[in-house]
Amino acid sequence: MFRFCFVLLFITTLTSCGKKFKIDGVTSVSRLDGKMLFVKVLSGDELVNVDSAEVIHGYFQMEGKVDSVVLASLYMDDECIMPLVLEEGNIKIEINNVGISIKGTPLNDSFNKFIEDKTAIDDRAYEVEREESRMIMDGVDINTVQFEIDKKRVEVAQQMDNLIKTFISSNYENVLGPGVFIMIGNSLPYPFLTPVMEDIVNKAPEGFKNNNLIKNYLTLVKEYNDGMAN
């Protein structure tokens, strides 16, 4: 369904108590009718259901209160479909055969735009690989292929790096900055800092660096590096 999901995180920003959220969802995916959807957060070592709803004739609704802004995830059974931010307001979820959009509140709008931009860059990267195959099949000189494709790969990689740095730096002080940073870390084969991640940390304010998730990840990086050195 959607190509992009967090390892579930529990990240909060303190706010006043009793803020209400409401989720209005619609889907054109017929196989979802009758399915139960869940919004879950991590509490300690356990996943906790914040709310759930059955999809009926393509619609579902959830609502509740949040004492803090929380980065949660939308689940179908045990499958993580999509991250979302639980914050005060009306959250609009649309699920179709192309993907999922979650909008309606400030942080969800920002996160949704980031996902759209990231997906567009991922598509460009895929198209570069297809172009390489086409050029080889067309008999283009291999050195020319390598030169042209390598140049385009670098351009796409720079676009992705700029997107990630800009998004995280713009969200240092809320749940999205640490959330996306940890998402990147969890996508790596082992804990380390890419040049982009290192640049983000070096330029980050103390509030970001002191986030428990960030501190824990940096500790894992240090432990891994120390282990490799021994």
N, C-alpha and C positions, 0 to 999 in steps of 0.2 A: 504494500500500500504506500506508505510514505517512507522515504529513504533515509530518514534522519531522526534519531531519537537518542536522548540522553541515557546513560546509566543513571538511574534515579538518584537524585540528590535531595537533600533537605537543607535548604538555604533560606534564611529569614532575614527580614529587615524589620526592626521594631516599629510598630505603629500604634495608634490608639485602639482600644479593644472594641469588639463588636462590630467591625466593618462587614457589611453584607456583600456577598457576591451571588450572582445568578448566572447559570450557564444555559443558553439556548442553543441546541444543536440540530442540524439538519443534514441528511445524507441522501444521496441518490444511488448508493450502493445497496442493491436489493437484498444481498445476502446478509446484511447487517440487521434486517428486520427481525425482531424477537431476541436479538443479542443483548446482553447486559454490558454496559460500559461503566467503568469505575474511575474515579479520581483518587489517586493514592499519593501519600507522602511517606517518607521514611522517618519513623520515630524510634530512636535507639537502633536496634538491629532488625526491626520488624517493619514491614509495609503496612500502613494503616489506611483503610478506606475513609476518605473524607465524605464521599457521597457516591451514589450509583443510580443508574437509570436504565430502563429498558427502551430499546429503540422500537417505536411503534409508528408504522406507516411513514418511516423516514424522519421521525422527530424524536428528540429526547430533551429532558430538562433536569437540571440539578440546581441546588441552592444551599447556602449555608452562611456561616460567619467565620471570619478570620481575625485572629488577634494580631497577626503579623502578615506581611507579604511573603508568600511561600512559593518556591519553585517546585511544582508537583509534576505528575505525569498522568496522561489519559491512557487507561488500559482497557483492552477487551480480553476477558479471561486473564491469562498470565502474560499476554503480549503487550508490551509497551508500544502504544501507537504514536504518541506525541507528547513532548513536554508542554506545559503551560504554566502561566503565573496565576496563582490565586490572589487576587487583589480586589478591592472594593469596586463594584460596578457590574455591568452586564457584559458577559463574555459570550461572544458569538463563535460557534464552531461549525465549520462546514467540511464534510467528508465526501469526496467524490473519487472517481477512478484515477484521477491524476494525483491527488494528494489531500492534504488537510490544511485548512487555514484556521487560525485562532486569533480573533481580533476583538475590538470593542473596548479595551481598557489600555491605558498608556503603555505599560510594559509589554503586554501581549501584542499590541500593534508594532512596537519596536522589534520584538523578537520575531514576529511573523515576517517583517520586512527583511531582517537579517537572513532568515531561512530562504526566502525567495531569492535574495542576491547570491547566497551560497549555492543554491541549486543551479542558478544560471551559470555560475562559474564552473561548477562540476560538469554541466552539460557542454561547456566550451572545451573543457579538458578531454571529455570523451570524444568530441568531434575532432580534436587534434589527432587523437590516436587513429580514428577512422580515416582521416586525411592521409596519414602516413601509409596506411595499407593501400589506399587508392593510388597514391603516387608510385609505390613499388609495383603494383599490378599494372600500372600504365607504362612501366619501363623507364621511369625517371632515374637519372644517375644517382646512385646510392649516396654519394657525398653531398649532392644537392638536397636529397631528401633529409639527410641527417642535419644539415645546416638549417634548412627551413623549419623543420619540426622542432629541433632543439630551441630555436629562437622563440617559437610559439609556446613551447612548454614553459620557458622562463617567463614569458609575458603573463601566462595564465597563473603561474605560481605567485608572481608578484601581485596580481589582482587579488588572489585569495589571502595572501599575507596582509595586504593593505586593508581588506575588508575586516579581517579578524582583529587587527590592531585597532582600527578605528572604532569598531563596535565595542570591544572590551574597554578601551579607554573612555568611551562615552558612558559606560555603565559600571565604572569602578565602584561606585557607591551604592549600587543596588544588587539584587540577586542575580541579574543577568551576567554581569562581569565575571564574578567567580564561577558561575554556572557554566558559561561557555569555555572558560579557561580549563576547568576540570574535564569538560567533555573532550577537549583536544587531548589532554593528558591521558584520559582513559582510552583514546583511540590508538595510542602508541603501543608498540610491542612490549616496552618496558618503561619504567618511570625515568624520564629525562626531560630536559628543557631544550626545545628547538630554538634556533636563533630568534624567531619571532616571540616565543614564550619568554625567553630571557629578556628581550627588549621590553616586553610588557611589564614584567616584574620590576625591572630596574627603574622604569618610569612611573610605577604605580605609587599612589599615596599609601600612607601607613595603614589606613583602614582596610585596604585591599590586602596588603601583605599580612595583616594580623587576622584575616578571616581564617577560621579554623580549618576549612577545607584546603585553602591555599597553603597554610602552614604545614598541614599534614602531607600534602603532595610534595612540597619542597623538602620535607624530612625524608620521604621515600626516595626522592632523587639523590639526596646526599648519601643515604644508606646504600643505595645501589652503586653510586660512584665509588664509595669507600670499599664496598665489596669487590668491585672490579679491580681496584688498585692493589688489593691484598693478594 
